[in-house]
Amino acid sequence: MKITVIHGQSHKGSTYHITKQIIDKISGADKEVYEYFMPSDTPNYCVGCYKCFYESENACPQAEKVQKLVESMEASDVIVIDSPTYCYGMTGQLKTFFDHLGYMWLSHRPKQAMFRKVGIVISTAAGAGSNKVTKALAQQMFWLGIPKVFQYSKSVKASNWETIPDKFRESIAKDISNLSIKVNAIVKKVRPDFRLRLVFTIMRKMQKSNNWNMVDHDYWKENGWLDKNRPW
Ligand SMILES: Cc1cc2nc3c(=O)[nH]c(=O)nc-3n(C[C@H](O)[C@H](O)[C@H](O)COP(=O)(O)O)c2cc1C
């Protein structure tokens, strides 16, 4: 099983340790893990040049870093993204990375490989907001065409992994066991559900009449998606 792990932070706190436990549980001896930490592996912020949309993703001033992550995601069966909850949102450095993936949204040039992936998104908060973060991360994954995304959010009542109360550690371990069973059951078998197919159909209709961005239009045409081909 190939797994890309993108940590929305560089320190190894509660969020990191929960992610690590999930990775250990979902993979066997054949696992290959590609791991990235934000911000050291993050591209610099998007400057709004629109080159990825109107020319090519390779024309982005940050293409080298962005494409390294994209290639890794494309090659993986499972994509895991985590972030501590910061002010009711994901970390700024993780959002910076997502801004660079806009060209891969269903509304532009989604990658065929994404329609077969399983996503896992994880966030911890001291008190409230971690479910908002996993929801936002899952939304990003949906728009990349990832058909199944598991969300794990936890209020850990702590500012670091060492001080998490025992009862929370126990409940986390139990949750992770349950989650890993669900993930293992569908890896390499997942297919888009009705909602994803519907959004794809709407985007297809839009791309048929798209005369404002020929890079996107030609991409859909070359993939045969304006005819009978589908990415799943
Ligand atoms: C800048 C900053 C903002 C935070 N914002 C929130 C918040 O909105 N809600 C919350 O419950 N905890 C918040 N926290 C606490 C962390 O989300 C919480 O301790 C989390 O478990 C830390 O994960 P980590 O150990 O992986 O860094 C914040 C912490 C920091 C440093």
PDBQT file of the ligand as one rigid body, heavy atoms in Angstrom, charges set to zero:
ROOT
HETATM    1  C1  LIG A 301      -2.241  29.359  17.143  1.00  0.00    +0.000 C 
HETATM    2  C2  LIG A 301      -3.106  28.346  17.826  1.00  0.00    +0.000 A 
HETATM    3  C3  LIG A 301      -4.475  28.411  17.654  1.00  0.00    +0.000 A 
HETATM    4  C4  LIG A 301      -5.305  27.477  18.286  1.00  0.00    +0.000 A 
HETATM    5  N1  LIG A 301      -6.645  27.529  18.062  1.00  0.00    +0.000 NA
HETATM    6  C5  LIG A 301      -7.453  26.636  18.669  1.00  0.00    +0.000 A 
HETATM    7  C6  LIG A 301      -8.866  26.668  18.452  1.00  0.00    +0.000 A 
HETATM    8  O1  LIG A 301      -9.417  27.432  17.670  1.00  0.00    +0.000 OA
HETATM    9  N2  LIG A 301      -9.630  25.777  19.146  1.00  0.00    +0.000 N 
HETATM   10  C7  LIG A 301      -9.087  24.872  20.033  1.00  0.00    +0.000 A 
HETATM   11  O2  LIG A 301      -9.820  24.147  20.646  1.00  0.00    +0.000 OA
HETATM   12  N3  LIG A 301      -7.755  24.796  20.214  1.00  0.00    +0.000 NA
HETATM   13  C8  LIG A 301      -6.914  25.641  19.556  1.00  0.00    +0.000 A 
HETATM   14  N4  LIG A 301      -5.563  25.562  19.724  1.00  0.00    +0.000 N 
HETATM   15  C9  LIG A 301      -5.008  24.416  20.488  1.00  0.00    +0.000 C 
HETATM   16  C10 LIG A 301      -4.591  23.277  19.568  1.00  0.00    +0.000 C 
HETATM   17  O3  LIG A 301      -5.499  23.097  18.493  1.00  0.00    +0.000 OA
HETATM   18  C11 LIG A 301      -4.546  21.929  20.291  1.00  0.00    +0.000 C 
HETATM   19  O4  LIG A 301      -3.751  21.986  21.432  1.00  0.00    +0.000 OA
HETATM   20  C12 LIG A 301      -4.070  20.818  19.349  1.00  0.00    +0.000 C 
HETATM   21  O5  LIG A 301      -4.343  19.555  19.916  1.00  0.00    +0.000 OA
HETATM   22  C13 LIG A 301      -2.592  20.938  19.072  1.00  0.00    +0.000 C 
HETATM   23  O6  LIG A 301      -2.181  19.901  18.233  1.00  0.00    +0.000 OA
HETATM   24  P1  LIG A 301      -0.630  19.540  18.064  1.00  0.00    +0.000 P 
HETATM   25  O7  LIG A 301      -0.178  18.964  19.389  1.00  0.00    +0.000 OA
HETATM   26  O8  LIG A 301      -0.590  18.567  16.961  1.00  0.00    +0.000 OA
HETATM   27  O9  LIG A 301       0.067  20.829  17.757  1.00  0.00    +0.000 OA
HETATM   28  C14 LIG A 301      -4.721  26.471  19.108  1.00  0.00    +0.000 A 
HETATM   29  C15 LIG A 301      -3.345  26.417  19.274  1.00  0.00    +0.000 A 
HETATM   30  C16 LIG A 301      -2.528  27.339  18.624  1.00  0.00    +0.000 A 
HETATM   31  C17 LIG A 301      -1.032  27.234  18.795  1.00  0.00    +0.000 C 
ENDROOT
TORSDOF 0
